[in-house]
Structures are given as structure tokens and as C-alpha cells.
């Protein structure tokens, strides 16, 4: 019996997914366990496997489309099976938005009013993709009585179609011709004409800017390439911008003498096969400090401050497309060797793009370590919904003044800087300094981490 393949919900906060690649086409045989498609979530790219055998009868959503979770994206069943009813149902969900939640009036039109944009009225006769519907609401576009030739699935209207419609109405023919000749993206041009219409003067100004950027008219600058601000990079930017402007960040920095830690680590790694990195020691020290100061191991949810018993530490891993934070769970029960094994496995999965949702969800505190890149000091942005993050910089040998009785002596020590960023709404500065000093004390006497 034919059934829908839906956009999976892979996390509690996941609302939509970007379908980035189909591994099966219409008419292809699908076996249980085979990869059928790939999606981009707010964390990573995931391969989605088939849960049953069948034939790919109909693809409803094309690559590059964004779809709300649980909505149908394809139909799978037996070869030759009649799927007209399922396709019609999918059209209602994908093209009609709220069509399945409200009865269609006798006139054949359906008004979908978004709370934030009450003026955006869309005819049910228009088969809008989810992304197109969102764009129409955001731009306050009235599509009542508008005829648009859609280029999407079975004539469905895509966001690109709506952008073209807007463009056609907001640029003069001469300006449009000039923009096309100069290869200027009019979506990036601000109109100075009546009603914000783009006129020839706007295109002339844009051409001058383009010449500066791409043709080297200033200082003979040549452009290597341009990169779309989208996908994982945009997701990271949006999330961290929200964090930075929502949570008032407060920063505290400490210099840690890790001279003894370097010696201690060398002895341990020589004695066993499971190698322990400096970051593993930092995670172990942070885990102990968070157990002592649980007010740092917290999050703000609505009007409630939640302090966690479990210590789930995220470790920022740099990927080619951006940053991802796999999480080591329940570190309060783990020895440093177990932490080392877990971090190594997670880092390998992250770089191979094989992380599962449970691998990067549920963090209570994050560590961002750039020490391996020689960074001497930096401050990290809190990873929401957590309330704190620790940035760890590189180790450097420096002259240090130490006191021996009444005498001062200059010695060479290995120093590492750490900065804790906290959400000042829920974490007091005094508690943050106590936590940071506890981490510092543990790392300066590494044997205490194992006790």
C-alpha cells in the first residue's frame, strides 16, 4: 500500500528541514536501510534511510526546498499503484498550507491570515511551496487574483517565482535592461524611485560599486570568489546572533599555569594505549567544577532557571561548512580516559558527517578550544539555550615571576588563557569567577582531576 515519505522531525526544536539531495528517483526500487534523501537541519546534514521496501512513485518536493517537519515529500508504494488520492492530499498540505486545517469556502478561495502579517491574503488556487508561502507573508504580498506560472512541482509556485513577480513590479524596464547587461542582482539594489521602484540611477550606482568590488578599480583588487550566505553558515550566524543580542554576555579571563599538566599528560599517555588530549583534561576539570557550582550548569526556559544534575559538555568541532557541537553526555560519571574515548569517537563522526541528532543535542555547557591553532586569547558566544561557554586558548611559554620566601624569581612556565562567557540574566559574576578559578586550580594540579 502506498504511503508518504515525510520530512522527519529529528529534534525537539526542529521545525523545518532543507531537502538538499535525493538519492532515489521516481521509478527507482527502494530497499529498507537504503539512503533515500539528505536534509540540512539546524545542526548538520543528515542522510535519511528507508524504513520499508517499495518503489519511489512520486517525488513531491524538489532539491533545495524547505519543508515543515512531518509534511509529505514523496510517495512510495508498489509499481503501478494508483496514488492520485495521496498526491491530491499532498498538494493540499504542501501547496495550500493550512488547507487541511480549515474548510474551503464555497467560493473556492481560502484566506490564510498570519498573525504578524494580517494583510497577506493568499488564494487557495495558488499552489505555493512552504518557502514561497513564508516569503509572501514576510513581504506582505497580496496574491488575491494574481495569476502566476509556477516552475515548481506540477506547476507549484516557488519562492523564486514570487521574487520574480516582485522584481517585475519594482523596477523600470530600462533599469532592468541595464541590470541584466551589467549582471547586477537587482534583489540587492535599493530603489530610489516612487514607492521604492528601482530606476536607472540606482543601477548606475550599483554598477560603480560592482566595479570597485570585482573589477579592481580601487587598488587593483581582484575577487577570488563569492559565497552564498546560506545553509549551515547562515544557521550558525542566525543562532549566535540571537544569542548575542538576547543574552547579555559577561566575560571573565584567567591565566592557567599548565606546566605540570603537560608533564602529567606525557606520563599518562606513555603508560596506556588510550591517548588523552589537553581538551579531555579541560572537559574533565570543567565537569568537576560544574558539579561543585551547578548554578553555572543551567539554562533559562521561559520564566524558569533550570539547574541540571547531568553534566553534558559540548565540544565545538570546526567543519568545512561551519561549526558543530557534539555532546559528551553524563561526564559526571566518566573518568578522563572514558572522556577521551568519547571525544575521539564524536570528532570522527562529526568530520565524516555521520552525527546523529542524539550526538549533538542535550548539551548543558560548551567548550570551544582553539589552542591547537595557536590562538592566544578569544571570547566565545554562548551556545543557546545554554547559559555559559568556556573558550580555551593556546599554550605558550612565558617568563613568570614567582615568590620564594622574601625573594622573587623569574622562571619559564607554560601558560594557557581561558575565558568563560556567561548569560548575566541567570549567572552572577561572583559565581562565574568561582567556577573559573575551580577549573584553573584543577588544571594546575592535574592529579586532583583523577582523584
Order of alpha helices (4+ residues) and beta strands (2+ residues): beta-beta-beta-beta-beta-beta-beta-beta-alpha-alpha-alpha-alpha-alpha-alpha-beta-alpha-alpha-beta-beta-beta-beta-alpha-alpha-beta-beta-beta-alpha-alpha
